Each structure stands twice: as C-alpha cells, then as structure tokens.
Amino acid sequence: MAVVELHGGQVMLGVDSEQFLRAEARDHRGAGVQLYVEVPAGAIDDVHAAHQHPGPIEQRPWGVRSFVVELAGYNFMIATEQG
C-alpha cells in the first residue's frame, strides 16, 4: 500500500489482495488505484447516507473511519480522522 499526495489530494495504490481489491475488479485498467477523499468528522454519516450503495462505515487500523463507494465506475474511499 502506498499513498501519493499532491497539495492535499491523495491517490492510494493498493495491492491485489481481497482486502484492497475485489477479485472481479482485478482485470480492469487502474486496478488497485483508489481515490481517497477526506471529509470533516461530523459530516461522514451524512455523506454516507447520500450514496445509494455505500459499504459500511468502518474503523480502519491507521486511525480513520471510512467507507468505500463506487461512483461512475471508480472506487472511492471516503474517510475522516477519528473524532
């Protein structure tokens, strides 16, 4: 796992394990790239509720609460620092 950041915007580069990349997604161009968006701690529940099919909000081992959602065919992780 690696994160590339430029002016506060991040792109996460993961490995092809099931934890980071579903088996059915591994043959797609850009497989392993996840767009990472941080939102204020008080907004994550509202952002989660605004999506039709988000994954569950989970506490991540690196200290953020986040969920994953697919938007226009791209995989996004929406996260916030622990509050």
C-alpha positions as a Markdown table, in Angstrom:
| # | Residue | x | y | z |
|---|---|---|---|---|
| 1 | Met | 0.0 | 0.0 | 0.0 |
| 2 | Ala | 1.3 | 3.4 | -0.9 |
| 3 | Val | -0.2 | 6.9 | -0.9 |
| 4 | Val | 0.7 | 9.6 | -3.4 |
| 5 | Glu | -0.2 | 13.1 | -2.3 |
| 6 | Leu | -0.1 | 16.5 | -4.1 |
| 7 | His | -1.4 | 19.7 | -2.4 |
| 8 | Gly | -3.5 | 17.6 | 0.0 |
| 9 | Gly | -5.1 | 15.4 | -2.7 |
| 10 | Gln | -4.3 | 11.7 | -2.3 |
| 11 | Val | -4.3 | 8.6 | -4.5 |
| 12 | Met | -4.0 | 5.3 | -2.8 |
| 13 | Leu | -2.1 | 2.5 | -4.5 |
| 14 | Gly | -3.0 | -0.9 | -3.1 |
| 15 | Val | -2.1 | -4.5 | -3.7 |
| 16 | Asp | -4.3 | -7.1 | -5.3 |
| 17 | Ser | -5.4 | -8.8 | -2.1 |
| 18 | Glu | -9.1 | -9.2 | -1.4 |
| 19 | Gln | -8.8 | -6.7 | 1.4 |
| 20 | Phe | -8.0 | -3.9 | -1.1 |
| 21 | Leu | -9.3 | -5.2 | -4.4 |
| 22 | Arg | -12.2 | -7.5 | -5.2 |
| 23 | Ala | -11.4 | -10.4 | -7.4 |
| 24 | Glu | -13.8 | -9.3 | -10.1 |
| 25 | Ala | -12.1 | -5.9 | -10.4 |
| 26 | Arg | -8.5 | -7.2 | -10.8 |
| 27 | Asp | -8.6 | -7.3 | -14.7 |
| 28 | His | -9.7 | -3.6 | -15.0 |
| 29 | Arg | -7.4 | -0.8 | -16.1 |
| 30 | Gly | -6.3 | 1.1 | -13.0 |
| 31 | Ala | -6.9 | -1.9 | -10.7 |
| 32 | Gly | -5.5 | -1.2 | -7.3 |
| 33 | Val | -6.0 | 2.6 | -7.6 |
| 34 | Gln | -8.4 | 4.1 | -5.1 |
| 35 | Leu | -9.4 | 7.7 | -4.8 |
| 36 | Tyr | -9.3 | 8.8 | -1.2 |
| 37 | Val | -11.4 | 11.8 | -0.1 |
| 38 | Glu | -11.3 | 13.2 | 3.5 |
| 39 | Val | -14.4 | 14.9 | 4.9 |
| 40 | Pro | -14.9 | 16.6 | 8.3 |
| 41 | Ala | -15.6 | 14.2 | 11.2 |
| 42 | Gly | -19.1 | 15.5 | 11.7 |
| 43 | Ala | -20.0 | 15.0 | 8.0 |
| 44 | Ile | -19.2 | 11.4 | 7.3 |
| 45 | Asp | -22.6 | 10.0 | 8.4 |
| 46 | Asp | -24.4 | 12.5 | 6.1 |
| 47 | Val | -22.0 | 11.8 | 3.2 |
| 48 | His | -22.5 | 8.0 | 3.7 |
| 49 | Ala | -26.4 | 8.4 | 3.8 |
| 50 | Ala | -26.2 | 10.4 | 0.5 |
| 51 | His | -24.9 | 7.4 | -1.5 |
| 52 | Gln | -27.2 | 4.6 | -2.9 |
| 53 | His | -24.9 | 1.6 | -2.3 |
| 54 | Pro | -22.1 | 2.5 | 0.1 |
| 55 | Gly | -20.1 | 0.0 | 2.0 |
| 56 | Pro | -20.4 | 0.1 | 5.8 |
| 57 | Ile | -18.5 | 2.8 | 7.8 |
| 58 | Glu | -15.6 | 1.0 | 9.4 |
| 59 | Gln | -12.8 | 1.9 | 11.8 |
| 60 | Arg | -9.5 | 1.4 | 10.0 |
| 61 | Pro | -6.3 | 0.3 | 11.7 |
| 62 | Trp | -4.5 | 3.5 | 10.6 |
| 63 | Gly | -6.8 | 5.8 | 12.6 |
| 64 | Val | -9.7 | 6.8 | 10.3 |
| 65 | Arg | -13.4 | 6.0 | 10.0 |
| 66 | Ser | -14.2 | 5.3 | 6.3 |
| 67 | Phe | -16.4 | 3.7 | 3.8 |
| 68 | Val | -16.0 | 2.6 | 0.2 |
| 69 | Val | -18.3 | 3.5 | -2.6 |
| 70 | Glu | -18.2 | 3.1 | -6.4 |
| 71 | Leu | -19.1 | 6.2 | -8.4 |
| 72 | Ala | -19.2 | 6.2 | -12.2 |
| 73 | Gly | -17.1 | 3.0 | -12.2 |
| 74 | Tyr | -14.4 | 4.4 | -9.9 |
| 75 | Asn | -13.6 | 3.1 | -6.4 |
| 76 | Phe | -13.6 | 5.9 | -3.7 |
| 77 | Met | -12.7 | 5.7 | 0.0 |
| 78 | Ile | -14.5 | 8.4 | 1.9 |
| 79 | Ala | -12.7 | 8.9 | 5.2 |
| 80 | Thr | -12.4 | 11.1 | 8.3 |
| 81 | Glu | -9.9 | 11.3 | 11.1 |
| 82 | Gln | -11.2 | 9.7 | 14.3 |
| 83 | Gly | -13.4 | 12.1 | 16.2 |
